[in-house]
Amino acid sequence: MTKITRTHLIKAIVAEEMRLLDQSTVNTESYAKTLGEAYKQWEHKASDELCLRYNKINNNTVTVSMLSHDA
């Protein structure tokens, strides 16, 4: 299995949130701002919260103990 890090989880979660945005109401400037805000939000979440959200998105069973340290 590929090593999974907090960074991997954060990027996957943020990508999903951005995918779900209503594209008809988002311009380039607001998209960039929203992306940055989403990344900051998830960057400060606890690892167990990241795992829960990641698992919900990907129908997976990643646990905190399975996470590798970010390099």
Biopython code that builds the backbone (N, CA, C, O; Angstrom):
import numpy as np
from Bio.PDB.StructureBuilder import StructureBuilder

atoms = [
    (1, "MET", "N", (0.844, -1.178, 0.000)),
    (1, "MET", "CA", (0.000, 0.000, 0.000)),
    (1, "MET", "C", (0.890, 1.242, 0.000)),
    (1, "MET", "O", (1.925, 1.272, 0.667)),
    (2, "THR", "N", (0.489, 2.245, -0.737)),
    (2, "THR", "CA", (1.206, 3.507, -0.798)),
    (2, "THR", "C", (1.155, 4.192, 0.567)),
    (2, "THR", "O", (0.141, 4.139, 1.262)),
    (3, "LYS", "N", (2.261, 4.835, 0.940)),
    (3, "LYS", "CA", (2.278, 5.568, 2.200)),
    (3, "LYS", "C", (1.350, 6.768, 2.085)),
    (3, "LYS", "O", (1.388, 7.511, 1.104)),
    (4, "ILE", "N", (0.523, 6.943, 3.096)),
    (4, "ILE", "CA", (-0.420, 8.047, 3.121)),
    (4, "ILE", "C", (0.001, 8.998, 4.226)),
    (4, "ILE", "O", (0.296, 8.574, 5.343)),
    (5, "THR", "N", (0.029, 10.282, 3.911)),
    (5, "THR", "CA", (0.407, 11.300, 4.873)),
    (5, "THR", "C", (-0.755, 12.262, 5.105)),
    (5, "THR", "O", (-1.739, 12.246, 4.367)),
    (6, "ARG", "N", (-0.636, 13.085, 6.119)),
    (6, "ARG", "CA", (-1.641, 14.116, 6.359)),
    (6, "ARG", "C", (-1.781, 15.007, 5.119)),
    (6, "ARG", "O", (-2.889, 15.382, 4.735)),
    (7, "THR", "N", (-0.649, 15.338, 4.503)),
    (7, "THR", "CA", (-0.672, 16.187, 3.314)),
    (7, "THR", "C", (-1.499, 15.551, 2.209)),
    (7, "THR", "O", (-2.268, 16.235, 1.533)),
    (8, "HIS", "N", (-1.345, 14.243, 2.021)),
    (8, "HIS", "CA", (-2.125, 13.515, 1.015)),
    (8, "HIS", "C", (-3.621, 13.630, 1.324)),
    (8, "HIS", "O", (-4.429, 13.894, 0.433)),
    (9, "LEU", "N", (-3.976, 13.428, 2.594)),
    (9, "LEU", "CA", (-5.389, 13.515, 2.980)),
    (9, "LEU", "C", (-5.935, 14.918, 2.752)),
    (9, "LEU", "O", (-7.027, 15.085, 2.207)),
    (10, "ILE", "N", (-5.171, 15.930, 3.170)),
    (10, "ILE", "CA", (-5.609, 17.318, 3.018)),
    (10, "ILE", "C", (-5.841, 17.653, 1.553)),
    (10, "ILE", "O", (-6.869, 18.231, 1.197)),
    (11, "LYS", "N", (-4.889, 17.292, 0.707)),
    (11, "LYS", "CA", (-5.029, 17.601, -0.725)),
    (11, "LYS", "C", (-6.246, 16.908, -1.326)),
    (11, "LYS", "O", (-6.957, 17.503, -2.135)),
    (12, "ALA", "N", (-6.493, 15.668, -0.945)),
    (12, "ALA", "CA", (-7.643, 14.934, -1.473)),
    (12, "ALA", "C", (-8.955, 15.555, -1.005)),
    (12, "ALA", "O", (-9.902, 15.679, -1.782)),
    (13, "ILE", "N", (-9.007, 15.944, 0.265)),
    (13, "ILE", "CA", (-10.219, 16.549, 0.818)),
    (13, "ILE", "C", (-10.499, 17.900, 0.156)),
    (13, "ILE", "O", (-11.626, 18.180, -0.250)),
    (14, "VAL", "N", (-9.472, 18.723, 0.054)),
    (14, "VAL", "CA", (-9.636, 20.050, -0.559)),
    (14, "VAL", "C", (-10.040, 19.907, -2.029)),
    (14, "VAL", "O", (-10.901, 20.643, -2.510)),
    (15, "ALA", "N", (-9.432, 18.980, -2.729)),
    (15, "ALA", "CA", (-9.792, 18.763, -4.135)),
    (15, "ALA", "C", (-11.267, 18.400, -4.269)),
    (15, "ALA", "O", (-11.949, 18.879, -5.174)),
    (16, "GLU", "N", (-11.755, 17.558, -3.373)),
    (16, "GLU", "CA", (-13.166, 17.174, -3.413)),
    (16, "GLU", "C", (-14.067, 18.367, -3.103)),
    (16, "GLU", "O", (-15.088, 18.563, -3.763)),
    (17, "GLU", "N", (-13.696, 19.159, -2.108)),
    (17, "GLU", "CA", (-14.498, 20.339, -1.785)),
    (17, "GLU", "C", (-14.542, 21.318, -2.955)),
    (17, "GLU", "O", (-15.585, 21.906, -3.239)),
    (18, "MET", "N", (-13.424, 21.489, -3.623)),
    (18, "MET", "CA", (-13.383, 22.406, -4.762)),
    (18, "MET", "C", (-14.196, 21.847, -5.932)),
    (18, "MET", "O", (-14.829, 22.605, -6.667)),
    (19, "ARG", "N", (-14.180, 20.551, -6.101)),
    (19, "ARG", "CA", (-14.957, 19.915, -7.165)),
    (19, "ARG", "C", (-16.451, 20.138, -6.956)),
    (19, "ARG", "O", (-17.214, 20.264, -7.914)),
    (20, "LEU", "N", (-16.856, 20.184, -5.685)),
    (20, "LEU", "CA", (-18.272, 20.314, -5.363)),
    (20, "LEU", "C", (-18.785, 21.750, -5.388)),
    (20, "LEU", "O", (-19.987, 21.979, -5.246)),
    (21, "LEU", "N", (-17.889, 22.720, -5.566)),
    (21, "LEU", "CA", (-18.308, 24.122, -5.637)),
    (21, "LEU", "C", (-19.262, 24.349, -6.807)),
    (21, "LEU", "O", (-19.175, 23.688, -7.842)),
    (22, "ASP", "N", (-20.155, 25.282, -6.617)),
    (22, "ASP", "CA", (-21.043, 25.683, -7.700)),
    (22, "ASP", "C", (-20.233, 26.542, -8.675)),
    (22, "ASP", "O", (-20.002, 27.724, -8.425)),
    (23, "GLN", "N", (-19.814, 25.953, -9.760)),
    (23, "GLN", "CA", (-18.931, 26.617, -10.719)),
    (23, "GLN", "C", (-19.561, 27.849, -11.362)),
    (23, "GLN", "O", (-18.847, 28.721, -11.858)),
    (24, "SER", "N", (-20.871, 27.929, -11.359)),
    (24, "SER", "CA", (-21.526, 29.079, -11.990)),
    (24, "SER", "C", (-21.386, 30.349, -11.153)),
    (24, "SER", "O", (-21.585, 31.448, -11.670)),
    (25, "THR", "N", (-21.048, 30.218, -9.875)),
    (25, "THR", "CA", (-20.933, 31.384, -9.009)),
    (25, "THR", "C", (-19.488, 31.708, -8.639)),
    (25, "THR", "O", (-19.240, 32.623, -7.854)),
    (26, "VAL", "N", (-18.536, 30.965, -9.198)),
    (26, "VAL", "CA", (-17.132, 31.132, -8.816)),
    (26, "VAL", "C", (-16.327, 31.671, -9.987)),
    (26, "VAL", "O", (-16.330, 31.103, -11.078)),
    (27, "ASN", "N", (-15.634, 32.787, -9.737)),
    (27, "ASN", "CA", (-14.711, 33.286, -10.751)),
    (27, "ASN", "C", (-13.287, 32.916, -10.333)),
    (27, "ASN", "O", (-13.094, 32.327, -9.270)),
    (28, "THR", "N", (-12.311, 33.246, -11.134)),
    (28, "THR", "CA", (-10.929, 32.849, -10.879)),
    (28, "THR", "C", (-10.422, 33.368, -9.543)),
    (28, "THR", "O", (-9.766, 32.641, -8.798)),
    (29, "GLU", "N", (-10.721, 34.608, -9.246)),
    (29, "GLU", "CA", (-10.244, 35.215, -7.998)),
    (29, "GLU", "C", (-10.868, 34.557, -6.770)),
    (29, "GLU", "O", (-10.170, 34.230, -5.810)),
    (30, "SER", "N", (-12.178, 34.366, -6.810)),
    (30, "SER", "CA", (-12.840, 33.748, -5.654)),
    (30, "SER", "C", (-12.468, 32.272, -5.534)),
    (30, "SER", "O", (-12.411, 31.737, -4.427)),
    (31, "TYR", "N", (-12.216, 31.614, -6.656)),
    (31, "TYR", "CA", (-11.789, 30.218, -6.619)),
    (31, "TYR", "C", (-10.448, 30.097, -5.890)),
    (31, "TYR", "O", (-10.279, 29.231, -5.031)),
    (32, "ALA", "N", (-9.504, 30.962, -6.234)),
    (32, "ALA", "CA", (-8.182, 30.930, -5.599)),
    (32, "ALA", "C", (-8.290, 31.214, -4.107)),
    (32, "ALA", "O", (-7.613, 30.578, -3.300)),
    (33, "LYS", "N", (-9.140, 32.165, -3.744)),
    (33, "LYS", "CA", (-9.336, 32.497, -2.335)),
    (33, "LYS", "C", (-9.965, 31.326, -1.590)),
    (33, "LYS", "O", (-9.520, 30.972, -0.498)),
    (34, "THR", "N", (-10.982, 30.732, -2.168)),
    (34, "THR", "CA", (-11.669, 29.600, -1.559)),
    (34, "THR", "C", (-10.725, 28.410, -1.411)),
    (34, "THR", "O", (-10.751, 27.712, -0.397)),
    (35, "LEU", "N", (-9.906, 28.185, -2.412)),
    (35, "LEU", "CA", (-8.926, 27.097, -2.358)),
    (35, "LEU", "C", (-7.974, 27.293, -1.183)),
    (35, "LEU", "O", (-7.733, 26.366, -0.410)),
    (36, "GLY", "N", (-7.434, 28.503, -1.053)),
    (36, "GLY", "CA", (-6.519, 28.795, 0.043)),
    (36, "GLY", "C", (-7.175, 28.646, 1.406)),
    (36, "GLY", "O", (-6.573, 28.108, 2.335)),
    (37, "GLU", "N", (-8.401, 29.120, 1.523)),
    (37, "GLU", "CA", (-9.131, 29.018, 2.790)),
    (37, "GLU", "C", (-9.423, 27.568, 3.147)),
    (37, "GLU", "O", (-9.298, 27.172, 4.306)),
    (38, "ALA", "N", (-9.810, 26.783, 2.160)),
    (38, "ALA", "CA", (-10.101, 25.365, 2.401)),
    (38, "ALA", "C", (-8.839, 24.631, 2.851)),
    (38, "ALA", "O", (-8.885, 23.820, 3.776)),
    (39, "TYR", "N", (-7.723, 24.915, 2.199)),
    (39, "TYR", "CA", (-6.472, 24.257, 2.567)),
    (39, "TYR", "C", (-6.082, 24.620, 4.007)),
    (39, "TYR", "O", (-5.693, 23.750, 4.786)),
    (40, "LYS", "N", (-6.188, 25.907, 4.352)),
    (40, "LYS", "CA", (-5.850, 26.334, 5.717)),
    (40, "LYS", "C", (-6.760, 25.673, 6.744)),
    (40, "LYS", "O", (-6.313, 25.245, 7.808)),
    (41, "GLN", "N", (-8.039, 25.597, 6.409)),
    (41, "GLN", "CA", (-9.005, 24.984, 7.321)),
    (41, "GLN", "C", (-8.622, 23.541, 7.631)),
    (41, "GLN", "O", (-8.539, 23.151, 8.795)),
    (42, "TRP", "N", (-8.389, 22.752, 6.588)),
    (42, "TRP", "CA", (-8.097, 21.338, 6.777)),
    (42, "TRP", "C", (-6.692, 21.091, 7.316)),
    (42, "TRP", "O", (-6.451, 20.079, 7.974)),
    (43, "GLU", "N", (-5.775, 21.996, 7.049)),
    (43, "GLU", "CA", (-4.403, 21.876, 7.534)),
    (43, "GLU", "C", (-4.356, 21.886, 9.064)),
    (43, "GLU", "O", (-3.445, 21.313, 9.662)),
    (44, "HIS", "N", (-5.334, 22.534, 9.693)),
    (44, "HIS", "CA", (-5.341, 22.667, 11.143)),
    (44, "HIS", "C", (-6.268, 21.669, 11.839)),
    (44, "HIS", "O", (-6.420, 21.713, 13.060)),
    (45, "LYS", "N", (-6.875, 20.786, 11.083)),
    (45, "LYS", "CA", (-7.748, 19.770, 11.674)),
    (45, "LYS", "C", (-6.906, 18.630, 12.260)),
    (45, "LYS", "O", (-5.773, 18.390, 11.841)),
    (46, "ALA", "N", (-7.482, 17.953, 13.218)),
    (46, "ALA", "CA", (-6.832, 16.790, 13.823)),
    (46, "ALA", "C", (-6.781, 15.646, 12.804)),
    (46, "ALA", "O", (-7.619, 15.559, 11.907)),
    (47, "SER", "N", (-5.799, 14.788, 12.959)),
    (47, "SER", "CA", (-5.623, 13.670, 12.029)),
    (47, "SER", "C", (-6.847, 12.765, 11.976)),
    (47, "SER", "O", (-7.197, 12.259, 10.910)),
    (48, "ASP", "N", (-7.505, 12.554, 13.121)),
    (48, "ASP", "CA", (-8.688, 11.688, 13.101)),
    (48, "ASP", "C", (-9.816, 12.302, 12.285)),
    (48, "ASP", "O", (-10.564, 11.576, 11.630)),
    (49, "GLU", "N", (-9.955, 13.636, 12.311)),
    (49, "GLU", "CA", (-10.955, 14.307, 11.475)),
    (49, "GLU", "C", (-10.611, 14.166, 9.993)),
    (49, "GLU", "O", (-11.489, 13.946, 9.158)),
    (50, "LEU", "N", (-9.321, 14.295, 9.679)),
    (50, "LEU", "CA", (-8.892, 14.126, 8.287)),
    (50, "LEU", "C", (-9.208, 12.720, 7.800)),
    (50, "LEU", "O", (-9.713, 12.536, 6.693)),
    (51, "CYS", "N", (-8.910, 11.734, 8.630)),
    (51, "CYS", "CA", (-9.182, 10.344, 8.239)),
    (51, "CYS", "C", (-10.667, 10.108, 8.017)),
    (51, "CYS", "O", (-11.061, 9.461, 7.046)),
    (52, "LEU", "N", (-11.494, 10.636, 8.920)),
    (52, "LEU", "CA", (-12.947, 10.460, 8.772)),
    (52, "LEU", "C", (-13.453, 11.043, 7.462)),
    (52, "LEU", "O", (-14.210, 10.396, 6.739)),
    (53, "ARG", "N", (-13.036, 12.263, 7.157)),
    (53, "ARG", "CA", (-13.495, 12.928, 5.913)),
    (53, "ARG", "C", (-12.958, 12.208, 4.682)),
    (53, "ARG", "O", (-13.689, 11.984, 3.717)),
    (54, "TYR", "N", (-11.671, 11.846, 4.722)),
    (54, "TYR", "CA", (-11.051, 11.137, 3.592)),
    (54, "TYR", "C", (-11.769, 9.807, 3.352)),
    (54, "TYR", "O", (-12.058, 9.449, 2.210)),
    (55, "ASN", "N", (-12.050, 9.092, 4.414)),
    (55, "ASN", "CA", (-12.725, 7.800, 4.285)),
    (55, "ASN", "C", (-14.134, 7.959, 3.724)),
    (55, "ASN", "O", (-14.598, 7.129, 2.942)),
    (56, "LYS", "N", (-14.801, 9.020, 4.125)),
    (56, "LYS", "CA", (-16.155, 9.268, 3.606)),
    (56, "LYS", "C", (-16.112, 9.553, 2.104)),
    (56, "LYS", "O", (-16.945, 9.055, 1.347)),
    (57, "ILE", "N", (-15.143, 10.349, 1.686)),
    (57, "ILE", "CA", (-15.006, 10.701, 0.273)),
    (57, "ILE", "C", (-14.640, 9.485, -0.572)),
    (57, "ILE", "O", (-15.197, 9.274, -1.649)),
    (58, "ASN", "N", (-13.703, 8.695, -0.076)),
    (58, "ASN", "CA", (-13.133, 7.603, -0.868)),
    (58, "ASN", "C", (-13.623, 6.214, -0.483)),
    (58, "ASN", "O", (-13.116, 5.211, -0.987)),
    (59, "ASN", "N", (-14.612, 6.151, 0.411)),
    (59, "ASN", "CA", (-15.125, 4.868, 0.861)),
    (59, "ASN", "C", (-13.957, 3.962, 1.262)),
    (59, "ASN", "O", (-13.787, 2.864, 0.733)),
    (60, "ASN", "N", (-13.165, 4.453, 2.206)),
    (60, "ASN", "CA", (-11.938, 3.796, 2.608)),
    (60, "ASN", "C", (-11.923, 3.613, 4.114)),
    (60, "ASN", "O", (-12.876, 3.987, 4.798)),
    (61, "THR", "N", (-10.832, 3.031, 4.639)),
    (61, "THR", "CA", (-10.716, 2.793, 6.075)),
    (61, "THR", "C", (-9.349, 3.208, 6.605)),
    (61, "THR", "O", (-8.738, 2.473, 7.382)),
    (62, "VAL", "N", (-8.870, 4.365, 6.198)),
    (62, "VAL", "CA", (-7.583, 4.866, 6.671)),
    (62, "VAL", "C", (-7.731, 5.280, 8.130)),
    (62, "VAL", "O", (-8.706, 5.932, 8.503)),
    (63, "THR", "N", (-6.755, 4.896, 8.955)),
    (63, "THR", "CA", (-6.740, 5.288, 10.357)),
    (63, "THR", "C", (-5.506, 6.145, 10.631)),
    (63, "THR", "O", (-4.568, 6.171, 9.835)),
    (64, "VAL", "N", (-5.519, 6.832, 11.745)),
    (64, "VAL", "CA", (-4.405, 7.688, 12.120)),
    (64, "VAL", "C", (-3.122, 6.864, 12.227)),
    (64, "VAL", "O", (-2.053, 7.334, 11.837)),
    (65, "SER", "N", (-3.217, 5.656, 12.744)),
    (65, "SER", "CA", (-2.030, 4.822, 12.912)),
    (65, "SER", "C", (-1.416, 4.394, 11.572)),
    (65, "SER", "O", (-0.262, 3.969, 11.529)),
    (66, "MET", "N", (-2.169, 4.503, 10.499)),
    (66, "MET", "CA", (-1.657, 4.137, 9.176)),
    (66, "MET", "C", (-0.913, 5.285, 8.499)),
    (66, "MET", "O", (-0.225, 5.069, 7.501)),
    (67, "LEU", "N", (-1.040, 6.492, 9.024)),
    (67, "LEU", "CA", (-0.415, 7.652, 8.389)),
    (67, "LEU", "C", (1.098, 7.636, 8.571)),
    (67, "LEU", "O", (1.611, 7.313, 9.642)),
    (68, "SER", "N", (1.790, 7.987, 7.508)),
    (68, "SER", "CA", (3.237, 8.161, 7.550)),
    (68, "SER", "C", (3.517, 9.618, 7.882)),
    (68, "SER", "O", (2.668, 10.487, 7.688)),
    (69, "HIS", "N", (4.705, 9.869, 8.380)),
    (69, "HIS", "CA", (5.100, 11.249, 8.669)),
    (69, "HIS", "C", (5.392, 11.982, 7.384)),
    (69, "HIS", "O", (5.983, 11.427, 6.458)),
    (70, "ASP", "N", (4.969, 13.257, 7.332)),
    (70, "ASP", "CA", (5.292, 14.110, 6.186)),
    (70, "ASP", "C", (6.782, 14.344, 6.168)),
    (70, "ASP", "O", (7.411, 14.507, 7.213)),
    (71, "ALA", "N", (7.346, 14.360, 4.966)),
    (71, "ALA", "CA", (8.794, 14.584, 4.842)),
    (71, "ALA", "C", (9.148, 16.024, 4.992)),
    (71, "ALA", "O", (10.323, 16.382, 4.915)),
]
sb = StructureBuilder()
sb.init_structure("model")
sb.init_model(0)
sb.init_chain("A")
sb.init_seg("    ")
for serial, (resi, resn, name, xyz) in enumerate(atoms, 1):
    if name == "N":
        sb.init_residue(resn, " ", resi, " ")
    sb.init_atom(name, np.array(xyz, "f"), 0.0, 1.0, " ", f" {name:<3s}", serial, name[0])
structure = sb.get_structure()
